[in-house]
């Protein structure tokens, strides 16, 4: 039940409620109809007795029947049997079988006698000269109504339940349609990080409409906050470029004036840090300018030559650490739509990271796998790996993993953030699987 969707839960509860309502109504009808039929039967036996009494003539204590001459009093009218009593004793007629004959005479009252299958109504109508007309009616209303009730329930309940379920399904689908559209848009915003998108507001002036408006207001604030953050990063990065260039120029000037070897190591440290800062500022500026709504031109390209060229560019770095760098394994064409510059830069970043964090005599493999709807490019290394709790954060800007990995190679924590953003601009996605002290695999996927 907990794993069911909201739509299925609503339909289930709606159907169960309506089924209970149908059964309740039919039970009420059954109970009420039994009472009504019983009352009608009592009235019927009285009225029929009076009609039969009118067919009897009693003259000087002798009963004359309105029948053919010589016919005995065996009277049966509308399912009611009649006999005659004289002075409280059975006089004439045919007593119903299986009924005791010791019922006392109770004028104008309807007695009842219950059997396992039915109820007998017994009505006594006094006549003149000590005669009494007794009527017997085998009332099977309760049993009959019960049988009819079951038949009606078996036929009507499924039909009404089916109609109610279909009606409920239509109502629930129409009610939840705005919610489904909101969920779809929210997933798109989450996957593309495009906070300029807005949820459709159904304008129904109900709780769902209020929810959509509230979420859109929240998205506006998130977008404004992200835009301010991008503008701040871009402005800071841009403003830092000029003083940094001045510092670097002055440092180079001082280095040319001071030929003392004692200062040479200090100048090398300064140059290294300046280069590090320059790279940080450039990447911060590029990341700030790049967002999910930026459109880049895509073109159809065979990626095998590009990957081969990237591998060759990093071969000297691999050889310097005695790392075996291989791939891609196929020479067949693999066409995708991408931005060539972003593609080369992102895969180069991944390959450079793999070589950085793979110890000597390790292995780095670059490979391509074709699927019916996508192409996967994998960069696999036998390096130090990434802890499970770090893997979700590895693509965040300025985030660096634990000290052991950070000490292995210096970095500024922007390379993977830029890589992920460039891959997104190309219409792709990136994921990783890693085991500490075993290795890491980055998978870049592009739709075919």
Phi, psi and omega in degrees: 000320182293329183275355181286150176289161179300320181298315180293321178298315180297317180296318180297310181295321179297315181294316179297318178298314182292323177297315177299321179295319179297311182297319179299314180297318180293323177296318178298316178298319179299311181295318181292319182293324178298318179295316181296316181296320179298316179295319179296323179294320178298317178293323182295318182293325178291313182295319180293323178299318179295322178295318180292322180301329180290342180273356181255135176244127179244114182235119180053041176080006180248134181268128174247129183263147176272049179241184175292153185297133179087355182281134178284166180279089172235097192244133178219118186224122176052041178080008182244129178264145183232143171224164179248139173245146175232120181052043175081000180246148179300132186244307185200153179121184181242114182285135179302141181294153175066015176248134176294149184256021183251023177292127179290152178288124177229098187300133175063016178246148178256112177271159178233146176222120185264135171243170181301336185248347185199182177232132178262132171262131181235120184236131181249122179246110181294139174244187181276166176058032175084004179275149175224130176266118179253132181247140177239128178230120179278096184274114177246025184301316182300312180295317181297315179297321180297315178297316178298322179300315180296320179295316178296318180298318181294330182267312189282319186302311178299322180294311180296322179295318178297316179297316181294322180294316178297317177297317178296322179298316179297314181296315182294319179297318178294324180290320184272354181302315176298325179294319178296320177295321178296318179296320179296316178295320180297320177295321178297317179297319181293317184284325183262348184055033177263093184276009173276344177291151179230151178285145176290128178264118185293344180057039179262357179058036177237193184297323180293319177298317178297319179298315180298316180296319180295317179294323177295321176297321177296318179296322177298319179292320178296316179298316180297320179295316179294322179295318177297321179295318179295316180297319179297313180298318180295317181295315179297314180299318181294318181291330181284339182299315184295306179298328179293320177296321178295316179298318181294319179295317179294323179295316178296324179294314180296322180296325179288334181276328183255107181265009182289124182295341180294332180267354187298316180295324178295318179295323178297320178296318179298315180299319181297316180291324177294319177297319178299315179294320180297318178296318179299313182295318180299316181289323176299317180296318181293319180293323179293325181282339184264127176219176188295337183268354179292128180261128177241145181290131178253150179219155178281128185214147173275117188276347183298312177298325179295316180293322177297318179295319178298317179299317181296325179296328183261003179300317178301320179296320179294318181294328180294338179249011181056038178264135177276113181251116184231164174108170350289158187278342182253150176250357179288156179293139173228104185267132171220164173264121183203173172262116191301314183297313179296322179299312181296316182295317183293315179292327176295320177299316181294318180292322178295317177300316181300317180290325180297317189259015174254125181291171181302148181066019176273192182225137173232128184237132176248122186217163181230135177231128179264134175239167181304323185241001182204166175238127179254130175247122184244141172240110185244133178231165176251042185273203188281347176077176182230133180297152184300321182285352178263343190292328179287341185258354190297335182266004178281143181296137177065015177264133176235147184283192189301168187299324181299318179285322181294323180289336182296318178211137178288148178202173182244000173077019179244345186300311182287328176297316176294319180301312180299318181293320179294320179296321177296320178299332180273003179086013181253187178217161182226143178215163180220153171228131185212145175230123181305136179065012176240311178152177184224144174233119171263131179242121177253123183245135176234138176293147178284000000 
